[in-house]
Amino acid sequence: MKAVICTKYGPPEVLHIVDVEKPVPKDKEILVRIVAASVNSGDVRVRGLVVTGFMKIIFRFVIGFSKPRRPILGTVFSGVVEQIGSGVTQFNAGDEVFGITGFKFGTYAEYIAVNEKSNVLLKPVNTSFEEAAAIPFGGQTAIYFLEKAGIKQKANLNVLIIGATGSVGSAAIQVAQHYSANITAVCSSSGVEIARSLGVTNLILYDKEDFTKYPMKFDIVFDAVGKTTKKQCLHLLNQGGVFKSVAGLEYASETKEQLVLLKELFEKGDYKAVIDKTFSMNEVVAAHRYVDTGRKKGNVVLKITE
Ligand SMILES: NC(=O)c1ccc[n+]([C@@H]2O[C@H](COP(=O)([O-])OP(=O)(O)OC[C@H]3O[C@@H](n4cnc5c(N)ncnc54)[C@H](OP(=O)(O)O)[C@@H]3O)[C@@H](O)[C@H]2O)c1
């Protein structure tokens, strides 16, 4: 099968399409023919080893010293179950599925074998494979951080989302809406259309005004793009207010419950897959260059097979 491998840490050009052995599903695994993957900020971070200080050493230990130990990058997939292991009870051949593999990576490939109990579900009924691939990464990260900030505990919380047009930010808007929060979003002038299309009316344009001087206080300030510090935002918080950022040492853990919630929201029409661009597998270097800019709106999809 064809797969994109990362030959060493570095610029997008370290990615190469090669032929590798097609996986054979073990007892509890399903073999998925991948139709779409996504190229996320996390993927480009791994490819370029974009981490600072002592985290670089930890990353090398966890992911690999001079190159990723698991060379096929990508964490998100949608596709069709081609074969099931002898002990699989939850899926059948022909099922359309989507999921996320986390640190196991491996989704920039024509096939992947995943345990049926891992983060994989039947894909939402009303979605394309491309849309399904644009749901898990930002969605699961947003759920993790907003739930940690206490968004589930109370309705009508005032929530400030900084970086509202990225994969995590555009998902955070929608997750916060699900929990009936009052949302104020920080984005640039080029993000107005997207933020409005997601139903946000209260916008602060960071290229026009300094949001840290905004005259309102919030129960939750979520920096979904990691560009601020808690210190800068302290005066934006109500007493007891919580600041969360994707940039700290806290890493979102992905659970099946989060994926179930995103699927339910999507099927009810309460969640949109925000797709900026779609690239073919042959264009993976260009896709990485684009995500490297840090300017994508929502998600970038990688089309693997038809
Ligand atoms: N800790 C974790 O577990 C975790 C998990 C996932 C992601 N992350 C991190 O979270 C960050 C965001 O991830 P992502 O996938 O959402 O990234 P992304 O999609 O690449 O974010 C790009 C978006 O950020 C906006 N942006 C850039 N600079 C901004 C600024 N100063 N203020 C407001 N918006 C700004 C851009 O809009 P404009 O160009 O219009 O400004 C663009 O729409 C990344 O650094 C990623 O590594 C951390």
Ligand as a Chemical Component Dictionary entry (heavy atoms), coordinates in Angstrom:
data_LIG
# 
_chem_comp.id                   LIG 
_chem_comp.type                 NON-POLYMER 
_chem_comp.pdbx_formal_charge   0 
_chem_comp.three_letter_code    LIG 
# 
loop_
_chem_comp_atom.comp_id 
_chem_comp_atom.atom_id 
_chem_comp_atom.alt_atom_id 
_chem_comp_atom.type_symbol 
_chem_comp_atom.charge 
_chem_comp_atom.model_Cartn_x 
_chem_comp_atom.model_Cartn_y 
_chem_comp_atom.model_Cartn_z 
_chem_comp_atom.pdbx_ordinal 
LIG N1  N1  N 0  -2.073 21.018 24.244 1  
LIG C1  C1  C 0  -2.702 20.208 23.417 2  
LIG O1  O1  O 0  -3.111 19.105 23.784 3  
LIG C2  C2  C 0  -2.962 20.652 22.007 4  
LIG C3  C3  C 0  -3.838 19.913 21.186 5  
LIG C4  C4  C 0  -4.092 20.379 19.907 6  
LIG C5  C5  C 0  -3.478 21.540 19.454 7  
LIG N2  N2  N 1  -2.597 22.184 20.265 8  
LIG C6  C6  C 0  -1.944 23.431 19.825 9  
LIG O2  O2  O 0  -2.969 24.374 19.672 10 
LIG C7  C7  C 0  -2.598 25.343 18.719 11 
LIG C8  C8  C 0  -3.785 25.549 17.790 12 
LIG O3  O3  O 0  -4.058 24.364 17.098 13 
LIG P1  P1  P 0  -4.951 24.401 15.792 14 
LIG O4  O4  O 0  -4.911 23.035 15.233 15 
LIG O5  O5  O -1 -6.268 25.002 16.058 16 
LIG O6  O6  O 0  -4.060 25.381 14.899 17 
LIG P2  P2  P 0  -4.410 26.030 13.514 18 
LIG O7  O7  O 0  -5.685 25.489 12.975 19 
LIG O8  O8  O 0  -3.202 25.950 12.672 20 
LIG O9  O9  O 0  -4.609 27.582 13.930 21 
LIG C9  C9  C 0  -4.596 28.527 12.945 22 
LIG C10 C10 C 0  -5.576 29.651 13.253 23 
LIG O10 O10 O 0  -5.093 30.453 14.327 24 
LIG C11 C11 C 0  -5.410 31.804 14.034 25 
LIG N3  N3  N 0  -4.423 32.683 14.675 26 
LIG C12 C12 C 0  -3.095 32.747 14.421 27 
LIG N4  N4  N 0  -2.518 33.673 15.222 28 
LIG C13 C13 C 0  -3.510 34.188 15.998 29 
LIG C14 C14 C 0  -3.549 35.151 17.042 30 
LIG N5  N5  N 0  -2.443 35.805 17.432 31 
LIG N6  N6  N 0  -4.717 35.411 17.632 32 
LIG C15 C15 C 0  -5.848 34.775 17.236 33 
LIG N7  N7  N 0  -5.886 33.854 16.263 34 
LIG C16 C16 C 0  -4.724 33.554 15.656 35 
LIG C17 C17 C 0  -5.314 31.905 12.517 36 
LIG O11 O11 O 0  -6.163 32.918 12.051 37 
LIG P3  P3  P 0  -5.552 34.264 11.405 38 
LIG O12 O12 O 0  -4.498 33.830 10.445 39 
LIG O13 O13 O 0  -6.743 34.912 10.740 40 
LIG O14 O14 O 0  -5.042 35.007 12.543 41 
LIG C18 C18 C 0  -5.798 30.528 12.061 42 
LIG O15 O15 O 0  -7.173 30.505 11.727 43 
LIG C19 C19 C 0  -1.346 24.800 18.040 44 
LIG O16 O16 O 0  -0.226 25.491 18.536 45 
LIG C20 C20 C 0  -1.294 23.341 18.466 46 
LIG O17 O17 O 0  0.034  22.863 18.526 47 
LIG C21 C21 C 0  -2.325 21.777 21.525 48 
# 
loop_
_chem_comp_bond.comp_id 
_chem_comp_bond.atom_id_1 
_chem_comp_bond.atom_id_2 
_chem_comp_bond.value_order 
_chem_comp_bond.pdbx_ordinal 
LIG N1  C1  SING 1  
LIG C1  O1  DOUB 2  
LIG C1  C2  SING 3  
LIG C2  C3  SING 4  
LIG C2  C21 DOUB 5  
LIG C3  C4  DOUB 6  
LIG C4  C5  SING 7  
LIG C5  N2  DOUB 8  
LIG N2  C6  SING 9  
LIG N2  C21 SING 10 
LIG C6  O2  SING 11 
LIG C6  C20 SING 12 
LIG O2  C7  SING 13 
LIG C7  C8  SING 14 
LIG C7  C19 SING 15 
LIG C8  O3  SING 16 
LIG O3  P1  SING 17 
LIG P1  O4  DOUB 18 
LIG P1  O5  SING 19 
LIG P1  O6  SING 20 
LIG O6  P2  SING 21 
LIG P2  O7  DOUB 22 
LIG P2  O8  SING 23 
LIG P2  O9  SING 24 
LIG O9  C9  SING 25 
LIG C9  C10 SING 26 
LIG C10 O10 SING 27 
LIG C10 C18 SING 28 
LIG O10 C11 SING 29 
LIG C11 N3  SING 30 
LIG C11 C17 SING 31 
LIG N3  C12 SING 32 
LIG N3  C16 SING 33 
LIG C12 N4  DOUB 34 
LIG N4  C13 SING 35 
LIG C13 C14 SING 36 
LIG C13 C16 DOUB 37 
LIG C14 N5  SING 38 
LIG C14 N6  DOUB 39 
LIG N6  C15 SING 40 
LIG C15 N7  DOUB 41 
LIG N7  C16 SING 42 
LIG C17 O11 SING 43 
LIG C17 C18 SING 44 
LIG O11 P3  SING 45 
LIG P3  O12 DOUB 46 
LIG P3  O13 SING 47 
LIG P3  O14 SING 48 
LIG C18 O15 SING 49 
LIG C19 O16 SING 50 
LIG C19 C20 SING 51 
LIG C20 O17 SING 52 
# 
